[in-house]
Amino acid sequence: MGTVPYGGVAGVGCWTRGAQVTATWQDGSTWTTDVRDRLAENVNGGPGYVSDAWINTAGNTSQQTSSC
């Protein structure tokens, strides 16, 4: 669907729940969550979702914005 470079910026419009995902970051830390972030930008004409494990929002998106 698309990529954002490490350290790039992506807008998050809202969140929902999905399958649990564990991401391993470049510094070796891991984050496991079932939260999916809906990207504010449309991807291929529609909304795109990404696991919150891959988005550095400085916390859990479900505590920072409304659900979808």
N, CA, C, O and CB atoms as a CASP TS submission, in Angstrom:
PFRMAT TS
TARGET T0000
AUTHOR 0000-0000-0000
METHOD Language model
MODEL 1
PARENT N/A
ATOM      1  N   MET     1       0.812  -1.204   0.000  1.00  0.00           N
ATOM      2  CA  MET     1       0.000   0.000   0.000  1.00  0.00           C
ATOM      3  C   MET     1       0.845   1.253   0.000  1.00  0.00           C
ATOM      4  O   MET     1       0.525   2.216  -0.697  1.00  0.00           O
ATOM      5  CB  MET     1      -0.918   0.006   1.186  1.00  0.00           C
ATOM      6  N   GLY     2       1.925   1.258   0.774  1.00  0.00           N
ATOM      7  CA  GLY     2       2.760   2.431   0.841  1.00  0.00           C
ATOM      8  C   GLY     2       3.737   2.336   1.992  1.00  0.00           C
ATOM      9  O   GLY     2       3.645   1.432   2.823  1.00  0.00           O
ATOM     10  N   THR     3       4.666   3.262   2.041  1.00  0.00           N
ATOM     11  CA  THR     3       5.662   3.282   3.107  1.00  0.00           C
ATOM     12  C   THR     3       5.889   4.714   3.572  1.00  0.00           C
ATOM     13  O   THR     3       5.648   5.680   2.846  1.00  0.00           O
ATOM     14  CB  THR     3       6.988   2.648   2.631  1.00  0.00           C
ATOM     15  N   VAL     4       6.351   4.809   4.781  1.00  0.00           N
ATOM     16  CA  VAL     4       6.817   6.072   5.339  1.00  0.00           C
ATOM     17  C   VAL     4       8.214   5.779   5.857  1.00  0.00           C
ATOM     18  O   VAL     4       8.396   4.809   6.592  1.00  0.00           O
ATOM     19  CB  VAL     4       5.851   6.632   6.484  1.00  0.00           C
ATOM     20  N   PRO     5       9.197   6.577   5.503  1.00  0.00           N
ATOM     21  CA  PRO     5      10.559   6.309   5.963  1.00  0.00           C
ATOM     22  C   PRO     5      10.673   6.381   7.486  1.00  0.00           C
ATOM     23  O   PRO     5       9.907   7.090   8.138  1.00  0.00           O
ATOM     24  CB  PRO     5      11.528   7.296   5.327  1.00  0.00           C
ATOM     25  N   TYR     6      11.622   5.650   8.043  1.00  0.00           N
ATOM     26  CA  TYR     6      11.875   5.683   9.478  1.00  0.00           C
ATOM     27  C   TYR     6      12.075   7.133   9.895  1.00  0.00           C
ATOM     28  O   TYR     6      12.900   7.838   9.314  1.00  0.00           O
ATOM     29  CB  TYR     6      13.114   4.813   9.858  1.00  0.00           C
ATOM     30  N   GLY     7      11.338   7.575  10.882  1.00  0.00           N
ATOM     31  CA  GLY     7      11.411   8.958  11.342  1.00  0.00           C
ATOM     32  C   GLY     7      10.470   9.888  10.597  1.00  0.00           C
ATOM     33  O   GLY     7      10.368  11.065  10.943  1.00  0.00           O
ATOM     34  N   GLY     8       9.766   9.372   9.558  1.00  0.00           N
ATOM     35  CA  GLY     8       8.822  10.185   8.798  1.00  0.00           C
ATOM     36  C   GLY     8       7.556  10.458   9.602  1.00  0.00           C
ATOM     37  O   GLY     8       7.378   9.926  10.698  1.00  0.00           O
ATOM     38  N   VAL     9       6.691  11.281   9.055  1.00  0.00           N
ATOM     39  CA  VAL     9       5.474  11.686   9.744  1.00  0.00           C
ATOM     40  C   VAL     9       4.259  11.138   8.998  1.00  0.00           C
ATOM     41  O   VAL     9       4.167  11.243   7.775  1.00  0.00           O
ATOM     42  CB  VAL     9       5.395  13.230   9.865  1.00  0.00           C
ATOM     43  N   ALA    10       3.329  10.553   9.753  1.00  0.00           N
ATOM     44  CA  ALA    10       2.057  10.086   9.209  1.00  0.00           C
ATOM     45  C   ALA    10       0.959  10.531  10.159  1.00  0.00           C
ATOM     46  O   ALA    10       1.079  10.341  11.370  1.00  0.00           O
ATOM     47  CB  ALA    10       2.046   8.528   9.014  1.00  0.00           C
ATOM     48  N   GLY    11      -0.098  11.113   9.639  1.00  0.00           N
ATOM     49  CA  GLY    11      -1.213  11.544  10.470  1.00  0.00           C
ATOM     50  C   GLY    11      -2.120  10.383  10.836  1.00  0.00           C
ATOM     51  O   GLY    11      -2.416   9.536   9.992  1.00  0.00           O
ATOM     52  N   VAL    12      -2.563  10.332  12.080  1.00  0.00           N
ATOM     53  CA  VAL    12      -3.474   9.294  12.552  1.00  0.00           C
ATOM     54  C   VAL    12      -4.825   9.949  12.820  1.00  0.00           C
ATOM     55  O   VAL    12      -4.930  10.879  13.619  1.00  0.00           O
ATOM     56  CB  VAL    12      -2.918   8.580  13.839  1.00  0.00           C
ATOM     57  N   GLY    13      -5.875   9.440  12.128  1.00  0.00           N
ATOM     58  CA  GLY    13      -7.201  10.023  12.273  1.00  0.00           C
ATOM     59  C   GLY    13      -8.017   9.410  13.396  1.00  0.00           C
ATOM     60  O   GLY    13      -8.757  10.117  14.080  1.00  0.00           O
ATOM     61  N   CYS    14      -7.891   8.095  13.596  1.00  0.00           N
ATOM     62  CA  CYS    14      -8.620   7.386  14.641  1.00  0.00           C
ATOM     63  C   CYS    14      -8.009   5.993  14.766  1.00  0.00           C
ATOM     64  O   CYS    14      -7.034   5.674  14.086  1.00  0.00           O
ATOM     65  CB  CYS    14     -10.160   7.311  14.323  1.00  0.00           C
ATOM     66  N   TRP    15      -8.585   5.166  15.638  1.00  0.00           N
ATOM     67  CA  TRP    15      -8.022   3.828  15.848  1.00  0.00           C
ATOM     68  C   TRP    15      -9.138   2.791  15.968  1.00  0.00           C
ATOM     69  O   TRP    15     -10.292   3.126  16.237  1.00  0.00           O
ATOM     70  CB  TRP    15      -7.133   3.805  17.113  1.00  0.00           C
ATOM     71  N   THR    16      -8.769   1.523  15.762  1.00  0.00           N
ATOM     72  CA  THR    16      -9.669   0.394  15.945  1.00  0.00           C
ATOM     73  C   THR    16      -8.836  -0.791  16.430  1.00  0.00           C
ATOM     74  O   THR    16      -7.615  -0.682  16.537  1.00  0.00           O
ATOM     75  CB  THR    16     -10.437   0.052  14.616  1.00  0.00           C
ATOM     76  N   ARG    17      -9.466  -1.895  16.717  1.00  0.00           N
ATOM     77  CA  ARG    17      -8.738  -3.084  17.173  1.00  0.00           C
ATOM     78  C   ARG    17      -8.646  -4.115  16.054  1.00  0.00           C
ATOM     79  O   ARG    17      -9.527  -4.201  15.199  1.00  0.00           O
ATOM     80  CB  ARG    17      -9.425  -3.700  18.411  1.00  0.00           C
ATOM     81  N   GLY    18      -7.569  -4.895  16.071  1.00  0.00           N
ATOM     82  CA  GLY    18      -7.350  -5.954  15.091  1.00  0.00           C
ATOM     83  C   GLY    18      -6.496  -7.040  15.712  1.00  0.00           C
ATOM     84  O   GLY    18      -6.433  -7.169  16.934  1.00  0.00           O
ATOM     85  N   ALA    19      -5.843  -7.815  14.875  1.00  0.00           N
ATOM     86  CA  ALA    19      -4.952  -8.872  15.366  1.00  0.00           C
ATOM     87  C   ALA    19      -3.768  -8.257  16.100  1.00  0.00           C
ATOM     88  O   ALA    19      -3.310  -7.166  15.761  1.00  0.00           O
ATOM     89  CB  ALA    19      -4.459  -9.762  14.200  1.00  0.00           C
ATOM     90  N   GLN    20      -3.285  -8.964  17.100  1.00  0.00           N
ATOM     91  CA  GLN    20      -2.138  -8.492  17.870  1.00  0.00           C
ATOM     92  C   GLN    20      -0.874  -8.579  17.017  1.00  0.00           C
ATOM     93  O   GLN    20      -0.643  -9.578  16.336  1.00  0.00           O
ATOM     94  CB  GLN    20      -1.975  -9.314  19.174  1.00  0.00           C
ATOM     95  N   VAL    21      -0.064  -7.531  17.061  1.00  0.00           N
ATOM     96  CA  VAL    21       1.182  -7.437  16.295  1.00  0.00           C
ATOM     97  C   VAL    21       2.305  -7.042  17.240  1.00  0.00           C
ATOM     98  O   VAL    21       2.114  -6.201  18.118  1.00  0.00           O
ATOM     99  CB  VAL    21       1.054  -6.411  15.123  1.00  0.00           C
ATOM    100  N   THR    22       3.484  -7.648  17.062  1.00  0.00           N
ATOM    101  CA  THR    22       4.685  -7.245  17.783  1.00  0.00           C
ATOM    102  C   THR    22       5.673  -6.683  16.774  1.00  0.00           C
ATOM    103  O   THR    22       6.022  -7.347  15.799  1.00  0.00           O
ATOM    104  CB  THR    22       5.305  -8.441  18.576  1.00  0.00           C
ATOM    105  N   ALA    23       6.119  -5.468  17.010  1.00  0.00           N
ATOM    106  CA  ALA    23       7.111  -4.820  16.154  1.00  0.00           C
ATOM    107  C   ALA    23       8.430  -4.740  16.910  1.00  0.00           C
ATOM    108  O   ALA    23       8.446  -4.474  18.112  1.00  0.00           O
ATOM    109  CB  ALA    23       6.636  -3.400  15.712  1.00  0.00           C
ATOM    110  N   THR    24       9.528  -4.967  16.214  1.00  0.00           N
ATOM    111  CA  THR    24      10.859  -4.773  16.777  1.00  0.00           C
ATOM    112  C   THR    24      11.463  -3.541  16.121  1.00  0.00           C
ATOM    113  O   THR    24      11.643  -3.496  14.904  1.00  0.00           O
ATOM    114  CB  THR    24      11.767  -6.035  16.564  1.00  0.00           C
ATOM    115  N   TRP    25      11.773  -2.545  16.940  1.00  0.00           N
ATOM    116  CA  TRP    25      12.306  -1.280  16.448  1.00  0.00           C
ATOM    117  C   TRP    25      13.819  -1.371  16.240  1.00  0.00           C
ATOM    118  O   TRP    25      14.464  -2.317  16.692  1.00  0.00           O
ATOM    119  CB  TRP    25      11.970  -0.143  17.423  1.00  0.00           C
ATOM    120  N   GLN    26      14.370  -0.373  15.550  1.00  0.00           N
ATOM    121  CA  GLN    26      15.799  -0.357  15.231  1.00  0.00           C
ATOM    122  C   GLN    26      16.681  -0.416  16.462  1.00  0.00           C
ATOM    123  O   GLN    26      17.801  -0.921  16.385  1.00  0.00           O
ATOM    124  CB  GLN    26      16.133   0.874  14.441  1.00  0.00           C
ATOM    125  N   ASP    27      16.212   0.085  17.597  1.00  0.00           N
ATOM    126  CA  ASP    27      17.022   0.061  18.819  1.00  0.00           C
ATOM    127  C   ASP    27      16.890  -1.262  19.573  1.00  0.00           C
ATOM    128  O   ASP    27      17.464  -1.420  20.650  1.00  0.00           O
ATOM    129  CB  ASP    27      16.621   1.213  19.732  1.00  0.00           C
ATOM    130  N   GLY    28      16.129  -2.224  19.009  1.00  0.00           N
ATOM    131  CA  GLY    28      15.957  -3.528  19.630  1.00  0.00           C
ATOM    132  C   GLY    28      14.755  -3.629  20.549  1.00  0.00           C
ATOM    133  O   GLY    28      14.412  -4.727  20.987  1.00  0.00           O
ATOM    134  N   SER    29      14.102  -2.511  20.856  1.00  0.00           N
ATOM    135  CA  SER    29      12.915  -2.550  21.703  1.00  0.00           C
ATOM    136  C   SER    29      11.733  -3.131  20.929  1.00  0.00           C
ATOM    137  O   SER    29      11.703  -3.092  19.699  1.00  0.00           O
ATOM    138  CB  SER    29      12.575  -1.139  22.226  1.00  0.00           C
ATOM    139  N   THR    30      10.767  -3.667  21.660  1.00  0.00           N
ATOM    140  CA  THR    30       9.579  -4.222  21.016  1.00  0.00           C
ATOM    141  C   THR    30       8.319  -3.582  21.581  1.00  0.00           C
ATOM    142  O   THR    30       8.320  -3.071  22.701  1.00  0.00           O
ATOM    143  CB  THR    30       9.527  -5.746  21.196  1.00  0.00           C
ATOM    144  N   TRP    31       7.253  -3.612  20.803  1.00  0.00           N
ATOM    145  CA  TRP    31       5.957  -3.099  21.213  1.00  0.00           C
ATOM    146  C   TRP    31       4.916  -4.052  20.662  1.00  0.00           C
ATOM    147  O   TRP    31       4.900  -4.325  19.462  1.00  0.00           O
ATOM    148  CB  TRP    31       5.721  -1.628  20.712  1.00  0.00           C
ATOM    149  N   THR    32       4.039  -4.566  21.530  1.00  0.00           N
ATOM    150  CA  THR    32       2.980  -5.479  21.125  1.00  0.00           C
ATOM    151  C   THR    32       1.637  -4.831  21.420  1.00  0.00           C
ATOM    152  O   THR    32       1.418  -4.328  22.522  1.00  0.00           O
ATOM    153  CB  THR    32       3.109  -6.847  21.850  1.00  0.00           C
ATOM    154  N   THR    33       0.730  -4.840  20.434  1.00  0.00           N
ATOM    155  CA  THR    33      -0.582  -4.220  20.605  1.00  0.00           C
ATOM    156  C   THR    33      -1.565  -4.781  19.581  1.00  0.00           C
ATOM    157  O   THR    33      -1.170  -5.313  18.544  1.00  0.00           O
ATOM    158  CB  THR    33      -0.482  -2.685  20.473  1.00  0.00           C
ATOM    159  N   ASP    34      -2.846  -4.649  19.895  1.00  0.00           N
ATOM    160  CA  ASP    34      -3.896  -5.000  18.929  1.00  0.00           C
ATOM    161  C   ASP    34      -4.560  -3.745  18.361  1.00  0.00           C
ATOM    162  O   ASP    34      -5.568  -3.844  17.663  1.00  0.00           O
ATOM    163  CB  ASP    34      -4.955  -5.905  19.591  1.00  0.00           C
ATOM    164  N   VAL    35      -4.006  -2.570  18.653  1.00  0.00           N
ATOM    165  CA  VAL    35      -4.540  -1.302  18.158  1.00  0.00           C
ATOM    166  C   VAL    35      -4.063  -1.068  16.725  1.00  0.00           C
ATOM    167  O   VAL    35      -2.887  -1.246  16.408  1.00  0.00           O
ATOM    168  CB  VAL    35      -4.110  -0.124  19.077  1.00  0.00           C
ATOM    169  N   ARG    36      -5.001  -0.667  15.872  1.00  0.00           N
ATOM    170  CA  ARG    36      -4.703  -0.307  14.486  1.00  0.00           C
ATOM    171  C   ARG    36      -4.983   1.179  14.320  1.00  0.00           C
ATOM    172  O   ARG    36      -6.053   1.653  14.701  1.00  0.00           O
ATOM    173  CB  ARG    36      -5.548  -1.160  13.473  1.00  0.00           C
ATOM    174  N   ASP    37      -4.038   1.913  13.760  1.00  0.00           N
ATOM    175  CA  ASP    37      -4.199   3.347  13.516  1.00  0.00           C
ATOM    176  C   ASP    37      -4.708   3.556  12.092  1.00  0.00           C
ATOM    177  O   ASP    37      -4.150   3.021  11.135  1.00  0.00           O
ATOM    178  CB  ASP    37      -2.856   4.109  13.742  1.00  0.00           C
ATOM    179  N   ARG    38      -5.783   4.350  11.970  1.00  0.00           N
ATOM    180  CA  ARG    38      -6.271   4.719  10.641  1.00  0.00           C
ATOM    181  C   ARG    38      -5.511   5.967  10.219  1.00  0.00           C
ATOM    182  O   ARG    38      -5.564   6.997  10.892  1.00  0.00           O
ATOM    183  CB  ARG    38      -7.834   4.963  10.633  1.00  0.00           C
ATOM    184  N   LEU    39      -4.813   5.867   9.114  1.00  0.00           N
ATOM    185  CA  LEU    39      -4.018   6.993   8.638  1.00  0.00           C
ATOM    186  C   LEU    39      -4.928   8.092   8.120  1.00  0.00           C
ATOM    187  O   LEU    39      -5.937   7.815   7.471  1.00  0.00           O
ATOM    188  CB  LEU    39      -3.040   6.546   7.540  1.00  0.00           C
ATOM    189  N   ALA    40      -4.580   9.325   8.402  1.00  0.00           N
ATOM    190  CA  ALA    40      -5.380  10.465   7.984  1.00  0.00           C
ATOM    191  C   ALA    40      -5.381  10.602   6.461  1.00  0.00           C
ATOM    192  O   ALA    40      -6.351  11.102   5.891  1.00  0.00           O
ATOM    193  CB  ALA    40      -4.855  11.748   8.632  1.00  0.00           C
ATOM    194  N   GLU    41      -4.319  10.170   5.802  1.00  0.00           N
ATOM    195  CA  GLU    41      -4.233  10.247   4.348  1.00  0.00           C
ATOM    196  C   GLU    41      -4.849   8.996   3.733  1.00  0.00           C
ATOM    197  O   GLU    41      -4.671   7.901   4.267  1.00  0.00           O
ATOM    198  CB  GLU    41      -2.764  10.415   3.890  1.00  0.00           C
ATOM    199  N   ASN    42      -5.568   9.133   2.625  1.00  0.00           N
ATOM    200  CA  ASN    42      -6.105   7.973   1.929  1.00  0.00           C
ATOM    201  C   ASN    42      -5.002   7.235   1.201  1.00  0.00           C
ATOM    202  O   ASN    42      -4.072   7.847   0.675  1.00  0.00           O
ATOM    203  CB  ASN    42      -7.199   8.389   0.950  1.00  0.00           C
ATOM    204  N   VAL    43      -5.110   5.911   1.174  1.00  0.00           N
ATOM    205  CA  VAL    43      -4.149   5.054   0.495  1.00  0.00           C
ATOM    206  C   VAL    43      -4.881   4.374  -0.656  1.00  0.00           C
ATOM    207  O   VAL    43      -5.853   3.655  -0.424  1.00  0.00           O
ATOM    208  CB  VAL    43      -3.512   4.001   1.477  1.00  0.00           C
ATOM    209  N   ASN    44      -4.439   4.585  -1.879  1.00  0.00           N
ATOM    210  CA  ASN    44      -5.087   4.012  -3.060  1.00  0.00           C
ATOM    211  C   ASN    44      -6.580   4.322  -3.082  1.00  0.00           C
ATOM    212  O   ASN    44      -7.379   3.461  -3.450  1.00  0.00           O
ATOM    213  CB  ASN    44      -4.869   2.500  -3.103  1.00  0.00           C
ATOM    214  N   GLY    45      -6.970   5.529  -2.697  1.00  0.00           N
ATOM    215  CA  GLY    45      -8.348   5.965  -2.761  1.00  0.00           C
ATOM    216  C   GLY    45      -9.193   5.646  -1.544  1.00  0.00           C
ATOM    217  O   GLY    45     -10.370   6.006  -1.509  1.00  0.00           O
ATOM    218  N   GLY    46      -8.635   4.985  -0.550  1.00  0.00           N
ATOM    219  CA  GLY    46      -9.407   4.630   0.645  1.00  0.00           C
ATOM    220  C   GLY    46      -8.566   4.746   1.888  1.00  0.00           C
ATOM    221  O   GLY    46      -7.369   5.025   1.816  1.00  0.00           O
ATOM    222  N   PRO    47      -9.195   4.532   3.044  1.00  0.00           N
ATOM    223  CA  PRO    47      -8.445   4.647   4.294  1.00  0.00           C
ATOM    224  C   PRO    47      -7.437   3.509   4.448  1.00  0.00           C
ATOM    225  O   PRO    47      -7.697   2.378   4.038  1.00  0.00           O
ATOM    226  CB  PRO    47      -9.405   4.661   5.485  1.00  0.00           C
ATOM    227  N   GLY    48      -6.318   3.812   5.028  1.00  0.00           N
ATOM    228  CA  GLY    48      -5.295   2.809   5.293  1.00  0.00           C
ATOM    229  C   GLY    48      -5.102   2.645   6.787  1.00  0.00           C
ATOM    230  O   GLY    48      -5.179   3.614   7.542  1.00  0.00           O
ATOM    231  N   TYR    49      -4.853   1.421   7.207  1.00  0.00           N
ATOM    232  CA  TYR    49      -4.627   1.119   8.616  1.00  0.00           C
ATOM    233  C   TYR    49      -3.247   0.515   8.795  1.00  0.00           C
ATOM    234  O   TYR    49      -2.757  -0.197   7.919  1.00  0.00           O
ATOM    235  CB  TYR    49      -5.709   0.166   9.156  1.00  0.00           C
ATOM    236  N   VAL    50      -2.621   0.796   9.931  1.00  0.00           N
ATOM    237  CA  VAL    50      -1.326   0.223  10.267  1.00  0.00           C
ATOM    238  C   VAL    50      -1.331  -0.097  11.758  1.00  0.00           C
ATOM    239  O   VAL    50      -1.966   0.598  12.550  1.00  0.00           O
ATOM    240  CB  VAL    50      -0.151   1.196   9.894  1.00  0.00           C
ATOM    241  N   SER    51      -0.616  -1.154  12.127  1.00  0.00           N
ATOM    242  CA  SER    51      -0.538  -1.495  13.538  1.00  0.00           C
ATOM    243  C   SER    51       0.130  -0.363  14.305  1.00  0.00           C
ATOM    244  O   SER    51       1.130   0.202  13.862  1.00  0.00           O
ATOM    245  CB  SER    51       0.230  -2.815  13.740  1.00  0.00           C
ATOM    246  N   ASP    52      -0.440  -0.042  15.461  1.00  0.00           N
ATOM    247  CA  ASP    52       0.148   0.983  16.326  1.00  0.00           C
ATOM    248  C   ASP    52       1.550   0.581  16.794  1.00  0.00           C
ATOM    249  O   ASP    52       2.326   1.425  17.242  1.00  0.00           O
ATOM    250  CB  ASP    52      -0.758   1.235  17.540  1.00  0.00           C
ATOM    251  N   ALA    53       1.868  -0.710  16.687  1.00  0.00           N
ATOM    252  CA  ALA    53       3.205  -1.182  17.060  1.00  0.00           C
ATOM    253  C   ALA    53       4.279  -0.551  16.174  1.00  0.00           C
ATOM    254  O   ALA    53       5.431  -0.424  16.590  1.00  0.00           O
ATOM    255  CB  ALA    53       3.278  -2.715  16.964  1.00  0.00           C
ATOM    256  N   TRP    54       3.908  -0.159  14.964  1.00  0.00           N
ATOM    257  CA  TRP    54       4.875   0.406  14.012  1.00  0.00           C
ATOM    258  C   TRP    54       4.871   1.931  13.979  1.00  0.00           C
ATOM    259  O   TRP    54       5.692   2.535  13.288  1.00  0.00           O
ATOM    260  CB  TRP    54       4.592  -0.119  12.629  1.00  0.00           C
ATOM    261  N   ILE    55       3.963   2.557  14.713  1.00  0.00           N
ATOM    262  CA  ILE    55       3.858   4.019  14.703  1.00  0.00           C
ATOM    263  C   ILE    55       4.292   4.555  16.063  1.00  0.00           C
ATOM    264  O   ILE    55       3.751   4.149  17.091  1.00  0.00           O
ATOM    265  CB  ILE    55       2.402   4.479  14.366  1.00  0.00           C
ATOM    266  N   ASN    56       5.251   5.451  16.073  1.00  0.00           N
ATOM    267  CA  ASN    56       5.725   6.038  17.320  1.00  0.00           C
ATOM    268  C   ASN    56       4.837   7.235  17.662  1.00  0.00           C
ATOM    269  O   ASN    56       5.051   8.347  17.180  1.00  0.00           O
ATOM    270  CB  ASN    56       7.227   6.465  17.208  1.00  0.00           C
ATOM    271  N   THR    57       3.843   6.981  18.502  1.00  0.00           N
ATOM    272  CA  THR    57       2.950   8.041  18.944  1.00  0.00           C
ATOM    273  C   THR    57       3.237   8.442  20.383  1.00  0.00           C
ATOM    274  O   THR    57       2.459   9.169  21.000  1.00  0.00           O
ATOM    275  CB  THR    57       1.501   7.605  18.803  1.00  0.00           C
ATOM    276  N   ALA    58       4.352   7.967  20.910  1.00  0.00           N
ATOM    277  CA  ALA    58       4.753   8.239  22.290  1.00  0.00           C
ATOM    278  C   ALA    58       3.742   7.684  23.281  1.00  0.00           C
ATOM    279  O   ALA    58       3.554   8.230  24.368  1.00  0.00           O
ATOM    280  CB  ALA    58       4.924   9.738  22.506  1.00  0.00           C
ATOM    281  N   GLY    59       3.096   6.594  22.893  1.00  0.00           N
ATOM    282  CA  GLY    59       2.118   5.949  23.770  1.00  0.00           C
ATOM    283  C   GLY    59       1.097   5.168  22.975  1.00  0.00           C
ATOM    284  O   GLY    59       1.275   4.948  21.777  1.00  0.00           O
ATOM    285  N   ASN    60       0.054   4.759  23.612  1.00  0.00           N
ATOM    286  CA  ASN    60      -1.004   3.975  23.017  1.00  0.00           C
ATOM    287  C   ASN    60      -1.999   4.920  22.330  1.00  0.00           C
ATOM    288  O   ASN    60      -2.600   5.773  22.984  1.00  0.00           O
ATOM    289  CB  ASN    60      -1.708   3.098  24.088  1.00  0.00           C
ATOM    290  N   THR    61      -2.171   4.770  21.025  1.00  0.00           N
ATOM    291  CA  THR    61      -3.071   5.656  20.281  1.00  0.00           C
ATOM    292  C   THR    61      -4.483   5.637  20.851  1.00  0.00           C
ATOM    293  O   THR    61      -5.178   6.651  20.797  1.00  0.00           O
ATOM    294  CB  THR    61      -3.106   5.260  18.811  1.00  0.00           C
ATOM    295  N   SER    62      -4.927   4.489  21.404  1.00  0.00           N
ATOM    296  CA  SER    62      -6.288   4.407  21.941  1.00  0.00           C
ATOM    297  C   SER    62      -6.497   5.352  23.130  1.00  0.00           C
ATOM    298  O   SER    62      -7.637   5.592  23.526  1.00  0.00           O
ATOM    299  CB  SER    62      -6.594   2.971  22.363  1.00  0.00           C
ATOM    300  N   GLN    63      -5.439   5.878  23.691  1.00  0.00           N
ATOM    301  CA  GLN    63      -5.537   6.835  24.798  1.00  0.00           C
ATOM    302  C   GLN    63      -5.296   8.263  24.311  1.00  0.00           C
ATOM    303  O   GLN    63      -5.352   9.207  25.099  1.00  0.00           O
ATOM    304  CB  GLN    63      -4.530   6.479  25.906  1.00  0.00           C
ATOM    305  N   GLN    64      -5.026   8.424  22.999  1.00  0.00           N
ATOM    306  CA  GLN    64      -4.686   9.743  22.469  1.00  0.00           C
ATOM    307  C   GLN    64      -5.711  10.299  21.490  1.00  0.00           C
ATOM    308  O   GLN    64      -5.762  11.513  21.288  1.00  0.00           O
ATOM    309  CB  GLN    64      -3.359   9.681  21.799  1.00  0.00           C
ATOM    310  N   THR    65      -6.524   9.452  20.881  1.00  0.00           N
ATOM    311  CA  THR    65      -7.493   9.908  19.892  1.00  0.00           C
ATOM    312  C   THR    65      -8.739   9.032  19.965  1.00  0.00           C
ATOM    313  O   THR    65      -8.737   8.022  20.668  1.00  0.00           O
ATOM    314  CB  THR    65      -6.886   9.882  18.466  1.00  0.00           C
ATOM    315  N   SER    66      -9.777   9.392  19.266  1.00  0.00           N
ATOM    316  CA  SER    66     -11.040   8.648  19.331  1.00  0.00           C
ATOM    317  C   SER    66     -10.993   7.378  18.486  1.00  0.00           C
ATOM    318  O   SER    66     -10.171   7.240  17.580  1.00  0.00           O
ATOM    319  CB  SER    66     -12.196   9.532  18.871  1.00  0.00           C
ATOM    320  N   SER    67     -11.896   6.459  18.807  1.00  0.00           N
ATOM    321  CA  SER    67     -11.997   5.233  18.016  1.00  0.00           C
ATOM    322  C   SER    67     -12.726   5.524  16.711  1.00  0.00           C
ATOM    323  O   SER    67     -13.467   6.502  16.609  1.00  0.00           O
ATOM    324  CB  SER    67     -12.726   4.119  18.811  1.00  0.00           C
ATOM    325  N   CYS    68     -12.515   4.675  15.721  1.00  0.00           N
ATOM    326  CA  CYS    68     -13.144   4.845  14.405  1.00  0.00           C
ATOM    327  C   CYS    68     -14.580   4.365  14.434  1.00  0.00           C
ATOM    328  O   CYS    68     -15.273   4.428  13.418  1.00  0.00           O
ATOM    329  CB  CYS    68     -12.360   4.089  13.322  1.00  0.00           C
TER
END
